[in-house]
């Protein structure tokens, strides 16, 4: 009999994980669809990237918290903390009168997301046998399918009948069911409190330094075209240098030089995440601002992405796939880069905006399919190559790498938007430039595969 995360002994746990991740998924997809409306309402289009980078920066702190405290206070308490933080952040963002308060709310949400991302990896590593981990990680992708299907439509309806703010206010209500399902299951896990690692203070200091440096980097990117070129060069070089220094305590040894094994796995995740998510946040904005599509129609791109991401994730976890994990990664990176490259063609060439949105959904679906193949594969490789006591630490590093990649790539892409708003105005060429940049970032992930291959085994 084939093992399954939905076998009776794992069913309630799997339902709880999927339910909680689905709420986080709804929050991400629905808010991604309405953010152009929110930015316009708050007169903050030129600083559009800030609402996303602030979220991701705060997630770094959440990941550090989860990585350090999961073994100290227990998984159940960490999950409860994440749920409370998400509820508070959603309410703050929903009542935001300006971009500063919206950024605060998004930051609290990001802190919660960072905790959730690391914690779910640790839960899977500890509560499922090794033979089920690939399927369990694929299950995380499945948890985004329903939010992907209903999120954009629900967001569009809420905007029509009420306001973009309602997409934030509804989140606390959606959290009640998942937490009631998941917590009793997590309490079954034997828990022996362990002291914080001796490097805990260094970890916390390093992540705060990284957040500060990345905040400066984002500030500089938001003022391209308004601050002098010399000032911007100094800001970019200094902030990236400080960020690189901070990774010495946060990432596996050899992270910056693409060392074989865990460092290469962690680094590749960051590059891929930066390429994909920096490109994705501008798809709804381009469709709404340039093509004039509705929230629901532009959000359909995100719907397609969640479905195809799940399909790619399911494929990588299937025992019928007779490819090595390195071949899976090569295929996934190629598809992601191709999808990003096709997106400007789909968005801007068709005369009909409905056709444009449909073609954009197809192009972005290709990119997401590739990501669905790569992300769980890298997660499985990380779990397989890490001793159990290092699952929390390496899971945190994996998610932090995602955040570093997304923040830096999104800020650079945002600088193109900021410059355009000062110069000729935001137009189709602005988004084409952003997506071309993201294609090159995506292709650079191929450089990591030989380093991963040195440590990884061939799939049976």
NORVENZI-V203321 format. One line per field, one symbol per residue. phi: phi as a letter, one per 20 degrees, with the letter a starting at -180 (. if undefined). Layout:
# NORVENZI-V203321
phi=???
This chain:
# NORVENZI-V203321
phi=.ffbfdfgfdffffffffffffffffgffffffeggfffffelcffdgfffeffgffffgffffgffedgeednffffffffffffffffffffefebfffgffffffffgfffffffffffgffeddfgfdfffffffffffeffgffdgfffffffffecagfffefffgffeffgfffeggfffffgcdgcfgffegffffffffffffffffgfffffdfndefffffffffffffffffffffeddfgngfdlffnggfffffgffffffffffffeffffffeeemfffffffgfffgffffffffffffefffeecffffffffffffffffffefffffdfffefffgffffffffffffgffffeffffffgfffedfgfdgffffffffffgfgfffffffffffffffffeeenfbgffffggffgffffffffffefgffffdfdeff
